[in-house]
Amino acid sequence: MSTAPVSLPRWADVVLLPALNVGLAFLASGLVVLAIGESPFEATALLLRGALGHAEGLGFTLYYTTNFIFTGLAVAVAFHAGLFNIGGEGQAMLGGIGAAIAALALGALPGIIALPMAILAAALFGAAWAAIPGWLQAKRGSHVVITTIMFNFIASALLVYLLVDVFRPTGMMEPSSRVFAAGGKLPFLHDIAASLGIKLPKSPLNLSFVLALVSALAVWVLIYRSRLGYAIRTVGANPTAARYAGISPERITILAMAISGALAGMMAVNEILGVQHRLLLAFTAGYGFVGIAVALMGRGHPLGIIFAALLFGVLYQGGTELAFDKPNISRDMIVVIQGLVILFAGALEFMLKPSLARLLARKGGA
Amino acid sequence: MESYLLALGILDSSTRLAVPLLCACLAGLYSERAGVVDIGLEGKMLGAAFASATTALATGSAMLGLMAGILVSLVLALVHGFACITQRGNQIVTGIAINVLVAGLTALLGHVWYNQGGRTPSLEGDARFNEITLPLADTLGAIPILGPFYAEVISGHALPVYLAFLAVPLTWYLLYRTRWGLRIRAVGENPAAVDTAGISVPRLRYSAVLACGLLCGIGGTYMAVAQAASFLPHMTAGKGFIALAALIFAKWRPVGALWACLLFGLLDATAIRLQGVTLPGIGEVPVQAIQALPYLLTVILLAGFVGRAIPPKASGIPYVKER
């Protein structure tokens, strides 16, 4: 119980400990599969084959990955500023509203003009929805965790209202907007490949995957190579020290939340502009919350987030195929794994640290 | 008289809708007063709802269902305690982990065990908490004004409803009139002082977290075994989060919690009745606006524009003895 501060060698802290934690999460997941009377090894094999074994599955995997890169980056940027943004879900909804307004209004224009505007609208709407809790935290001291939770529910009510009463074309039963004109649709990768003469099977993978990778690079530059990123990390580490260094923690709080919200909002670029081509209910499907697991697993580093997002992409796509082969292992299993990852890689992050330090020290001493 | 009866009807359904909120809100109150933030109220209630429904189904006894619901919620509370108190993990992350894990596990197990897309078969007879008619409800119902209020609003609820409302004065008494309550409040404001007095901070916090688990167990059981007659995946539908909002509204006080939960219950009940109704002077109010109102009000309150909500000073911060 008495934990005098223990220190680990850097490699163990950055690689070994997180790997062990994720390993524990998967071990526990295996036990759950065992408990419902299925074989974890067979399930894993089916899952991997479904996600990576064929081109179409891989397309779906990368499409899910795109969502998780955006939401994971969103959580990570706020983390670096010492803020916990659990409003990714709501910010993505607002991003969807922004993207849809732009795509509906400008869809008749060529895509080269309409799409950047729609992407910008998604980012701006998401940013604004996160900047308000940021502002409330910075200026009024209202805790950002609570306000972002509240903003998720407000966003969801707003989305339902807009879809039912504003966007829904008359005479349509389903609450959704009309389909965007051609200018408001991001091209699918199989269409791009086809125009280059390469034949790829159809999948929802679209150009936003590239946008996600570019965003990851941009976040890396922002956090580790820019003045603003330095300020963000300083505020996250020690707001008082930041103030002495002439950094305004209030300003950084609002900015970091806005950037975080913009990234979460861009998730809608994949779903709304890339795949659905119309605004509809529940398109965020909990992806905003997966971002928390992704950011924890990736330890807030863009590269780690890409790999963690890929892992969750594999889980989501493989889990869907697995549910076909093994009806007992429904897609809820993926949610279980997600919860276990958050538990072991997040909440119990340092559980193994003291024993690992003892183990390594003994090895080093002998 | 007719509009009075209508109002009573709304009050009656607000009371029912307020029960899960009240349980979760008081649960969060114990936890946060002791310095442990809990956004896993939702997950604990969902776990309790599932455990109580399956147990009541298997045994045919609602009481055993309640026991099982409380037990599962207590186990989840211990997980929360182990991560936040013993391991000093991030309390928010732990809460999210519990929410996500339980949402997945209950749906998965429900699907495997009953094969109805995650829902449990309907509970009937004694497997459900039936409505209790309080003594003299029929006789007193004849008295004008107060009689119907007694018969409609106060009488005729299931056992967990009365447990939830009894928990309000009990919580008040425990927190403000017992030694344990004083220590709980102290450990949420200044754990170092409690530690200096030779009292174990972890033990106090564990006891608070367990009290939280107990109440979430009652709330979750109420939803599956009294309010509804089966478990449905994700049936808590954000109640645990509205309870957090109510807790802020109540400024972390038990009696305030009662009023806040009744208010949110009332909003919920009116939202259901106002669907498609045109109000004079305002026009048709979108249901979504009323549904969003609790959250909106909480944000406004938190922002300090109306009143000021100040959480316990040490809530959210793990206690480290050696500095």
Interface residues (C-beta under 8 A of the other chain):
Chain A: M1 S2 T3 A4 V32 I36 G37 F84 I86 L136 R140 G141 S142 H143 V145 I146 T147 I149 M150 F151 F153 I154 A157 L158 V160 Y161 V164 D165 F289 I292 A293 L296 N328 I329 S330 D332 M333 I334 V335 V336 I337 Q338 G339 L340 I342 L343 G346 A347 L348 E349 F350 M351
Chain B: V37 I39 V79 A83 C84 T86 Q87 R88 G89 N90 I92 V93 T94 I96 A97 I98 N99 V100 L101 V102 A103 G104 L105 A107 L108 L109 H111 V112 G118 P202 P233 G238 F241 L244 A245 I248 P286 Q288 A289 Q291 A292 Y295 L296 T298 V299 L302 A303 G304 P311 K321 E322
